[in-house]
Amino acid sequence: MLGNILFWSGLAVSLVIGILYFRDLGDVSQMLIKVKRKNMLRFVRNEYRLIAIGLGGVTLMTIAHFSLDAGPRGLWWAAILLCVFLYGFPYIWVHVGLRNQKDSARYYSIEEAKEYVSPSSQVIVIENNGIARAHPQAQLMRPHLAGNDEGLDGENVVMTYCAMANLGIGYTPEVEGQPLDLEVVAQHGNNLILRDNRTGEPIQQIYGFREADAASEAEGAACALRPSLAMRPWPTFRMTFRGFQKAYPEGSVFVNKPPSNPILYLFDLVLEMVFSSSIDRQHREARPVMDNMTHYDDRLPNKTYVWGVNVGDDVVCWTDDFVVEQGNVVNAEVGGQQLVVAWDPRYESLGAWYNDTGKPVTEIDFFGNTPAGQLKRVETLKPGLFWHVWAEFFPQTDINRVAAGVDQQAA
Protein backbone atom coordinates (compact mmCIF):
# COMPACT_ATOMS: atom_id res chain seq x y z
CA MET A 1 0.00 0.00 0.00
CA LEU A 2 2.73 2.48 0.96
CA GLY A 3 4.68 1.57 -2.15
CA ASN A 4 1.72 2.33 -4.43
CA ILE A 5 1.09 5.66 -2.72
CA LEU A 6 4.73 6.65 -3.20
CA PHE A 7 4.79 5.42 -6.81
CA TRP A 8 1.65 7.19 -7.92
CA SER A 9 2.48 10.35 -5.99
CA GLY A 10 5.94 10.50 -7.55
CA LEU A 11 4.49 9.84 -10.98
CA ALA A 12 1.90 12.59 -10.63
CA VAL A 13 4.37 15.20 -9.33
CA SER A 14 7.01 14.48 -11.98
CA LEU A 15 4.56 14.53 -14.90
CA VAL A 16 2.59 17.59 -13.78
CA ILE A 17 5.72 19.69 -13.30
CA GLY A 18 7.26 18.33 -16.50
CA ILE A 19 4.18 19.22 -18.52
CA LEU A 20 4.10 22.73 -17.04
CA TYR A 21 7.84 23.18 -17.70
CA PHE A 22 7.43 22.17 -21.32
CA ARG A 23 4.33 24.31 -21.71
CA ASP A 24 5.75 27.46 -20.14
CA LEU A 25 9.42 27.41 -21.23
CA GLY A 26 9.44 24.94 -24.13
CA ASP A 27 9.06 27.80 -26.64
CA VAL A 28 7.80 25.61 -29.52
CA SER A 29 4.79 24.78 -27.33
CA GLN A 30 3.58 28.33 -27.99
CA MET A 31 3.00 27.44 -31.63
CA LEU A 32 0.20 25.18 -30.42
CA ILE A 33 -1.16 26.71 -27.22
CA LYS A 34 -1.55 30.19 -25.75
CA VAL A 35 0.61 30.35 -22.63
CA LYS A 36 -0.40 32.88 -19.97
CA ARG A 37 2.30 35.38 -19.08
CA LYS A 38 1.82 34.93 -15.32
CA ASN A 39 2.40 31.18 -15.66
CA MET A 40 5.54 31.75 -17.70
CA LEU A 41 6.92 34.27 -15.20
CA ARG A 42 6.27 31.81 -12.37
CA PHE A 43 8.43 29.21 -14.07
CA VAL A 44 11.10 31.77 -14.98
CA ARG A 45 11.42 32.70 -11.31
CA ASN A 46 11.29 29.14 -9.98
CA GLU A 47 12.77 27.05 -12.78
CA TYR A 48 15.41 25.18 -10.78
CA ARG A 49 13.21 24.75 -7.70
CA LEU A 50 10.40 23.24 -9.76
CA ILE A 51 12.81 21.02 -11.72
CA ALA A 52 14.24 19.75 -8.42
CA ILE A 53 10.74 18.94 -7.13
CA GLY A 54 9.85 17.21 -10.40
CA LEU A 55 13.02 15.13 -10.43
CA GLY A 56 12.37 14.35 -6.78
CA GLY A 57 9.08 12.86 -7.93
CA VAL A 58 10.93 10.75 -10.49
CA THR A 59 13.28 9.53 -7.75
CA LEU A 60 10.39 8.72 -5.43
CA MET A 61 8.59 6.81 -8.17
CA THR A 62 11.74 4.86 -9.03
CA ILE A 63 12.51 3.92 -5.41
CA ALA A 64 8.93 2.77 -4.90
CA HIS A 65 9.02 0.71 -8.07
CA PHE A 66 12.31 -1.09 -7.47
CA SER A 67 12.42 -1.27 -3.67
CA LEU A 68 8.74 -1.77 -2.89
CA ASP A 69 7.69 -3.46 -6.13
CA ALA A 70 5.06 -0.79 -6.80
CA GLY A 71 3.68 0.16 -10.20
CA PRO A 72 3.92 -1.68 -13.54
CA ARG A 73 7.34 -1.78 -15.22
CA GLY A 74 5.93 -0.57 -18.54
CA LEU A 75 4.38 2.48 -16.91
CA TRP A 76 7.66 3.27 -15.14
CA TRP A 77 9.56 3.15 -18.44
CA ALA A 78 6.95 5.29 -20.18
CA ALA A 79 7.09 7.86 -17.37
CA ILE A 80 10.90 7.95 -17.45
CA LEU A 81 11.02 8.48 -21.22
CA LEU A 82 8.31 11.13 -21.07
CA CYS A 83 10.12 12.98 -18.26
CA VAL A 84 13.39 12.89 -20.22
CA PHE A 85 11.58 14.72 -23.02
CA LEU A 86 9.49 17.10 -20.88
CA TYR A 87 12.47 18.22 -18.77
CA GLY A 88 15.29 17.70 -21.25
CA PHE A 89 13.86 19.56 -24.23
CA PRO A 90 13.14 22.92 -22.53
CA TYR A 91 16.38 22.82 -20.55
CA ILE A 92 18.60 22.05 -23.55
CA TRP A 93 16.67 24.45 -25.79
CA VAL A 94 17.01 27.36 -23.37
CA HIS A 95 20.36 26.79 -21.69
CA VAL A 96 22.31 25.23 -24.58
CA GLY A 97 20.51 26.27 -27.74
CA LEU A 98 20.01 29.89 -26.64
CA ARG A 99 23.33 30.26 -24.84
CA ASN A 100 24.16 33.93 -25.04
CA GLN A 101 27.38 35.82 -25.65
CA LYS A 102 26.92 38.71 -23.26
CA ASP A 103 30.52 38.33 -22.04
CA SER A 104 32.17 36.48 -24.92
CA ALA A 105 31.03 38.08 -28.19
CA ARG A 106 33.72 38.55 -30.81
CA TYR A 107 33.76 41.57 -33.09
CA TYR A 108 35.55 41.65 -36.43
CA SER A 109 36.66 44.27 -38.89
CA ILE A 110 34.34 45.16 -41.76
CA GLU A 111 36.60 43.35 -44.22
CA GLU A 112 36.53 40.15 -42.15
CA ALA A 113 32.76 40.41 -41.66
CA LYS A 114 32.07 40.66 -45.41
CA GLU A 115 32.47 36.89 -45.62
CA TYR A 116 29.39 36.46 -43.40
CA VAL A 117 27.27 39.57 -44.01
CA SER A 118 25.82 40.77 -47.32
CA PRO A 119 25.73 44.49 -48.22
CA SER A 120 21.94 44.77 -47.92
CA SER A 121 21.71 42.89 -44.60
CA GLN A 122 20.09 44.77 -41.74
CA VAL A 123 22.47 45.50 -38.86
CA ILE A 124 21.63 46.94 -35.44
CA VAL A 125 24.13 49.53 -34.30
CA ILE A 126 25.28 51.07 -31.03
CA GLU A 127 27.89 53.81 -30.96
CA ASN A 128 29.86 55.62 -28.28
CA ASN A 129 32.21 58.55 -29.00
CA GLY A 130 32.45 57.59 -32.65
CA ILE A 131 33.24 53.92 -31.92
CA ALA A 132 30.49 51.77 -33.43
CA ARG A 133 29.48 48.12 -33.32
CA ALA A 134 27.18 46.51 -35.88
CA HIS A 135 25.12 43.44 -35.06
CA PRO A 136 23.74 41.67 -38.16
CA GLN A 137 20.30 40.29 -37.38
CA ALA A 138 21.09 36.86 -38.79
CA GLN A 139 24.19 36.60 -36.62
CA LEU A 140 22.40 37.81 -33.48
CA MET A 141 19.23 35.77 -34.03
CA ARG A 142 20.07 32.80 -31.79
CA PRO A 143 22.42 34.05 -29.05
CA HIS A 144 20.11 37.05 -28.49
CA LEU A 145 22.74 38.80 -26.34
CA ALA A 146 26.15 40.08 -27.47
CA GLY A 147 28.80 41.94 -25.52
CA ASN A 148 32.23 41.44 -23.98
CA ASP A 149 34.54 42.60 -21.23
CA GLU A 150 36.14 45.23 -23.48
CA GLY A 151 32.94 47.25 -23.52
CA LEU A 152 32.14 49.99 -26.00
CA ASP A 153 34.84 52.61 -25.55
CA GLY A 154 34.95 51.69 -21.89
CA GLU A 155 31.19 51.49 -21.39
CA ASN A 156 29.49 48.24 -20.36
CA VAL A 157 26.93 47.70 -23.12
CA VAL A 158 25.14 44.52 -24.17
CA MET A 159 23.08 44.26 -27.34
CA THR A 160 19.80 42.44 -26.75
CA TYR A 161 17.85 41.12 -29.73
CA CYS A 162 14.44 39.52 -30.13
CA ALA A 163 13.94 38.00 -33.56
CA MET A 164 10.19 37.49 -32.98
CA ALA A 165 9.79 41.23 -32.37
CA ASN A 166 12.49 42.28 -34.86
CA LEU A 167 13.82 44.42 -32.02
CA GLY A 168 17.38 45.19 -30.94
CA ILE A 169 18.13 47.35 -27.89
CA GLY A 170 21.49 48.16 -26.33
CA TYR A 171 21.47 48.13 -22.52
CA THR A 172 23.94 48.60 -19.69
CA PRO A 173 23.16 45.47 -17.62
CA GLU A 174 23.09 47.22 -14.27
CA VAL A 175 20.43 48.53 -11.87
CA GLU A 176 21.43 51.20 -9.36
CA GLY A 177 25.08 50.31 -9.89
CA GLN A 178 24.57 46.58 -9.30
CA PRO A 179 25.41 44.25 -12.22
CA LEU A 180 22.77 41.94 -13.65
CA ASP A 181 23.49 38.43 -14.86
CA LEU A 182 21.27 38.26 -17.93
CA GLU A 183 20.07 35.04 -19.52
CA VAL A 184 17.52 34.39 -22.27
CA VAL A 185 14.70 32.18 -20.98
CA ALA A 186 11.47 32.76 -22.92
CA GLN A 187 9.29 35.08 -24.97
CA HIS A 188 5.79 36.38 -24.51
CA GLY A 189 3.82 38.88 -26.53
CA ASN A 190 6.39 38.09 -29.25
CA ASN A 191 9.06 39.78 -27.16
CA LEU A 192 12.06 38.36 -25.35
CA ILE A 193 11.96 37.61 -21.63
CA LEU A 194 15.34 37.69 -19.93
CA ARG A 195 16.18 36.65 -16.40
CA ASP A 196 18.54 38.28 -13.95
CA ASN A 197 20.13 35.18 -12.48
CA ARG A 198 21.33 37.12 -9.45
CA THR A 199 17.76 37.70 -8.28
CA GLY A 200 15.81 35.24 -10.44
CA GLU A 201 13.62 38.09 -11.70
CA PRO A 202 12.23 38.20 -15.26
CA ILE A 203 12.94 41.22 -17.50
CA GLN A 204 10.81 42.02 -20.55
CA GLN A 205 13.29 43.19 -23.18
CA ILE A 206 11.16 46.04 -24.50
CA TYR A 207 10.82 47.52 -20.97
CA GLY A 208 14.28 46.80 -19.54
CA PHE A 209 13.34 46.45 -15.87
CA ARG A 210 12.94 43.52 -13.50
CA GLU A 211 9.34 42.54 -12.81
CA ALA A 212 9.81 42.92 -9.05
CA ASP A 213 10.92 46.53 -9.56
CA ALA A 214 7.75 47.52 -11.41
CA ALA A 215 5.30 49.87 -9.70
CA SER A 216 2.57 47.25 -10.13
CA GLU A 217 1.80 44.08 -12.01
CA ALA A 218 -0.56 45.94 -14.30
CA GLU A 219 0.09 46.21 -18.00
CA GLY A 220 1.99 49.36 -18.83
CA ALA A 221 3.78 49.50 -15.47
CA ALA A 222 6.89 50.63 -17.35
CA CYS A 223 5.58 54.16 -17.38
CA ALA A 224 5.35 54.30 -13.57
CA LEU A 225 8.82 52.93 -12.93
CA ARG A 226 11.62 54.99 -11.42
CA PRO A 227 14.34 55.37 -14.09
CA SER A 228 17.02 54.18 -11.65
CA LEU A 229 15.32 50.77 -11.45
CA ALA A 230 15.61 50.10 -15.17
CA MET A 231 18.67 49.18 -17.18
CA ARG A 232 20.14 52.18 -18.98
CA PRO A 233 19.14 52.03 -22.66
CA TRP A 234 21.64 53.11 -25.30
CA PRO A 235 20.74 54.89 -28.52
CA THR A 236 20.21 51.95 -30.86
CA PHE A 237 19.53 52.25 -34.56
CA ARG A 238 19.36 50.02 -37.61
CA MET A 239 20.79 50.41 -41.09
CA THR A 240 22.11 48.28 -43.92
CA PHE A 241 25.59 46.80 -43.72
CA ARG A 242 26.67 48.89 -46.70
CA GLY A 243 25.36 51.98 -44.90
CA PHE A 244 27.37 51.00 -41.82
CA GLN A 245 30.51 50.69 -43.92
CA LYS A 246 30.05 54.24 -45.22
CA ALA A 247 29.26 55.75 -41.81
CA TYR A 248 31.81 53.85 -39.72
CA PRO A 249 34.63 52.49 -41.92
CA GLU A 250 36.61 51.63 -38.78
CA GLY A 251 33.62 50.04 -37.04
CA SER A 252 33.49 46.45 -35.82
CA VAL A 253 30.93 43.74 -36.58
CA PHE A 254 29.55 40.94 -34.42
CA VAL A 255 29.87 37.54 -36.09
CA ASN A 256 28.58 34.37 -34.46
CA LYS A 257 31.04 31.89 -35.93
CA PRO A 258 30.27 28.16 -35.61
CA PRO A 259 31.78 26.34 -32.60
CA SER A 260 34.73 23.99 -33.08
CA ASN A 261 33.06 21.19 -31.09
CA PRO A 262 31.51 18.93 -33.81
CA ILE A 263 28.51 17.89 -31.66
CA LEU A 264 27.75 21.48 -30.71
CA TYR A 265 28.28 22.50 -34.34
CA LEU A 266 25.63 20.05 -35.57
CA PHE A 267 23.27 21.00 -32.74
CA ASP A 268 23.61 24.70 -33.58
CA LEU A 269 23.12 23.98 -37.27
CA VAL A 270 19.78 22.29 -36.62
CA LEU A 271 18.67 25.12 -34.34
CA GLU A 272 19.65 27.72 -36.94
CA MET A 273 17.43 25.96 -39.48
CA VAL A 274 14.49 25.86 -37.05
CA PHE A 275 14.97 29.51 -36.08
CA SER A 276 15.39 30.72 -39.65
CA SER A 277 12.23 28.94 -40.78
CA SER A 278 10.14 30.37 -37.93
CA ILE A 279 11.47 33.90 -38.27
CA ASP A 280 10.97 33.83 -42.04
CA ARG A 281 7.31 32.95 -41.42
CA GLN A 282 7.08 35.72 -38.83
CA HIS A 283 8.07 38.26 -41.49
CA ARG A 284 5.88 36.78 -44.24
CA GLU A 285 2.60 36.00 -42.49
CA ALA A 286 0.09 38.49 -41.12
CA ARG A 287 -0.54 36.65 -37.86
CA PRO A 288 2.20 36.04 -35.29
CA VAL A 289 3.83 32.63 -35.59
CA MET A 290 3.49 32.32 -31.81
CA ASP A 291 0.17 33.97 -31.05
CA ASN A 292 0.50 34.70 -27.33
CA MET A 293 -0.69 38.27 -27.73
CA THR A 294 -3.24 39.86 -25.41
CA HIS A 295 -3.91 43.02 -27.43
CA TYR A 296 -4.42 43.74 -31.12
CA ASP A 297 -4.59 47.11 -32.82
CA ASP A 298 -5.73 47.33 -36.43
CA ARG A 299 -4.57 50.91 -37.00
CA LEU A 300 -1.62 49.39 -38.86
CA PRO A 301 -1.04 45.92 -40.36
CA ASN A 302 0.58 43.60 -37.78
CA LYS A 303 3.94 43.25 -39.49
CA THR A 304 4.46 46.94 -40.27
CA TYR A 305 7.88 48.11 -39.08
CA VAL A 306 7.64 51.02 -36.65
CA TRP A 307 10.16 53.19 -34.83
CA GLY A 308 8.79 53.76 -31.32
CA VAL A 309 9.74 56.27 -28.63
CA ASN A 310 8.52 56.49 -25.03
CA VAL A 311 9.20 59.59 -22.93
CA GLY A 312 7.51 59.26 -19.55
CA ASP A 313 3.88 58.32 -20.11
CA ASP A 314 3.85 59.59 -23.69
CA VAL A 315 4.37 56.99 -26.40
CA VAL A 316 4.63 57.56 -30.16
CA CYS A 317 5.74 55.53 -33.15
CA TRP A 318 6.45 56.36 -36.77
CA THR A 319 6.60 54.31 -39.94
CA ASP A 320 9.52 54.83 -42.29
CA ASP A 321 7.32 55.47 -45.32
CA PHE A 322 5.48 58.24 -43.44
CA VAL A 323 8.78 59.97 -42.59
CA VAL A 324 9.91 59.72 -46.21
CA GLU A 325 6.58 61.17 -47.40
CA GLN A 326 7.17 64.17 -45.10
CA GLY A 327 10.39 64.99 -46.90
CA ASN A 328 12.58 62.71 -44.71
CA VAL A 329 12.21 64.93 -41.60
CA VAL A 330 9.44 64.99 -38.97
CA ASN A 331 9.30 67.30 -35.95
CA ALA A 332 7.19 66.24 -32.98
CA GLU A 333 6.78 66.69 -29.24
CA VAL A 334 6.81 63.57 -27.03
CA GLY A 335 6.53 63.74 -23.25
CA GLY A 336 7.25 67.47 -23.28
CA GLN A 337 10.46 66.92 -25.31
CA GLN A 338 10.94 68.27 -28.81
CA LEU A 339 12.14 65.50 -31.12
CA VAL A 340 13.13 65.22 -34.75
CA VAL A 341 12.79 61.94 -36.62
CA ALA A 342 14.66 61.67 -39.90
CA TRP A 343 15.46 59.22 -42.69
CA ASP A 344 18.92 59.37 -44.24
CA PRO A 345 18.92 57.82 -47.74
CA ARG A 346 22.71 57.71 -48.05
CA TYR A 347 23.15 55.58 -44.92
CA GLU A 348 19.73 53.90 -45.20
CA SER A 349 18.81 54.57 -41.60
CA LEU A 350 15.95 56.19 -39.68
CA GLY A 351 16.85 57.90 -36.41
CA ALA A 352 15.39 60.09 -33.67
CA TRP A 353 17.12 63.00 -31.91
CA TYR A 354 16.31 65.40 -29.10
CA ASN A 355 15.78 68.85 -30.58
CA ASP A 356 17.22 71.46 -28.21
CA THR A 357 17.64 74.14 -30.88
CA GLY A 358 14.46 75.96 -29.90
CA LYS A 359 12.94 75.73 -33.37
CA PRO A 360 11.83 73.06 -35.87
CA VAL A 361 14.67 71.24 -37.62
CA THR A 362 14.58 71.30 -41.39
CA GLU A 363 18.03 69.83 -42.11
CA ILE A 364 19.73 66.98 -40.24
CA ASP A 365 22.19 64.32 -41.31
CA PHE A 366 22.77 60.76 -40.13
CA PHE A 367 25.10 61.91 -37.36
CA GLY A 368 22.58 64.42 -35.96
CA ASN A 369 24.32 67.48 -37.40
CA THR A 370 22.08 70.47 -38.08
CA PRO A 371 22.83 74.11 -39.01
CA ALA A 372 22.24 74.89 -35.31
CA GLY A 373 24.59 72.21 -33.99
CA GLN A 374 24.73 68.48 -33.32
CA LEU A 375 21.75 66.80 -31.65
CA LYS A 376 21.73 63.82 -29.30
CA ARG A 377 20.06 60.56 -30.30
CA VAL A 378 16.97 59.45 -28.35
CA GLU A 379 18.03 56.54 -26.16
CA THR A 380 14.53 55.05 -25.83
CA LEU A 381 14.06 54.58 -29.58
CA LYS A 382 12.96 51.05 -30.48
CA PRO A 383 14.07 50.82 -34.11
CA GLY A 384 12.05 48.94 -36.73
CA LEU A 385 10.10 46.45 -34.62
CA PHE A 386 6.79 44.92 -35.64
CA TRP A 387 3.72 47.06 -35.02
CA HIS A 388 1.81 44.27 -33.27
CA VAL A 389 4.59 43.94 -30.70
CA TRP A 390 4.84 47.69 -30.07
CA ALA A 391 1.05 47.90 -29.67
CA GLU A 392 1.06 44.92 -27.28
CA PHE A 393 3.36 46.62 -24.78
CA PHE A 394 2.45 50.25 -25.47
CA PRO A 395 -1.27 50.12 -26.39
CA GLN A 396 -1.66 53.86 -25.66
CA THR A 397 0.69 54.74 -28.52
CA ASP A 398 0.12 57.56 -30.96
CA ILE A 399 1.08 56.97 -34.60
CA ASN A 400 3.02 59.27 -36.93
CA ARG A 401 2.71 62.35 -34.73
CA VAL A 402 3.71 65.70 -36.24
CA ALA A 403 4.31 68.94 -34.36
CA ALA A 404 1.46 71.40 -34.78
CA GLY A 405 2.15 74.33 -37.06
CA VAL A 406 5.25 72.81 -38.71
CA ASP A 407 5.35 72.58 -42.49
CA GLN A 408 6.82 69.10 -42.84
CA GLN A 409 7.01 69.26 -46.60
CA ALA A 410 9.17 72.37 -46.35
CA ALA A 411 11.48 70.37 -44.11
Secondary structure as GFF3:
##gff-version 3
##sequence-region A 1 411
A	DSSP	alpha_helix	2	25	.	.	.	ID=ss1
A	DSSP	three_ten_helix	28	31	.	.	.	ID=ss2
A	DSSP	alpha_helix	37	67	.	.	.	ID=ss3
A	DSSP	alpha_helix	73	92	.	.	.	ID=ss4
A	DSSP	pi_helix	93	97	.	.	.	ID=ss5
A	DSSP	beta_strand	107	109	.	.	.	ID=ss6
A	DSSP	alpha_helix	110	113	.	.	.	ID=ss7
A	DSSP	beta_strand	122	128	.	.	.	ID=ss8
A	DSSP	beta_strand	131	136	.	.	.	ID=ss9
A	DSSP	alpha_helix	137	140	.	.	.	ID=ss10
A	DSSP	beta_strand	145	146	.	.	.	ID=ss11
A	DSSP	beta_strand	158	162	.	.	.	ID=ss12
A	DSSP	beta_strand	167	172	.	.	.	ID=ss13
A	DSSP	beta_strand	174	175	.	.	.	ID=ss14
A	DSSP	beta_strand	178	179	.	.	.	ID=ss15
A	DSSP	beta_strand	182	188	.	.	.	ID=ss16
A	DSSP	beta_strand	191	196	.	.	.	ID=ss17
A	DSSP	beta_strand	201	204	.	.	.	ID=ss18
A	DSSP	three_ten_helix	211	213	.	.	.	ID=ss19
A	DSSP	three_ten_helix	221	224	.	.	.	ID=ss20
A	DSSP	three_ten_helix	227	229	.	.	.	ID=ss21
A	DSSP	beta_strand	232	234	.	.	.	ID=ss22
A	DSSP	beta_strand	236	240	.	.	.	ID=ss23
A	DSSP	alpha_helix	241	247	.	.	.	ID=ss24
A	DSSP	beta_strand	252	254	.	.	.	ID=ss25
A	DSSP	alpha_helix	262	284	.	.	.	ID=ss26
A	DSSP	beta_strand	305	311	.	.	.	ID=ss27
A	DSSP	beta_strand	314	319	.	.	.	ID=ss28
A	DSSP	alpha_helix	320	325	.	.	.	ID=ss29
A	DSSP	beta_strand	329	334	.	.	.	ID=ss30
A	DSSP	beta_strand	337	344	.	.	.	ID=ss31
A	DSSP	beta_strand	349	354	.	.	.	ID=ss32
A	DSSP	beta_strand	369	370	.	.	.	ID=ss33
A	DSSP	beta_strand	373	374	.	.	.	ID=ss34
A	DSSP	beta_strand	376	377	.	.	.	ID=ss35
A	DSSP	beta_strand	382	386	.	.	.	ID=ss36
A	DSSP	alpha_helix	387	393	.	.	.	ID=ss37
A	DSSP	beta_strand	398	399	.	.	.	ID=ss38
###
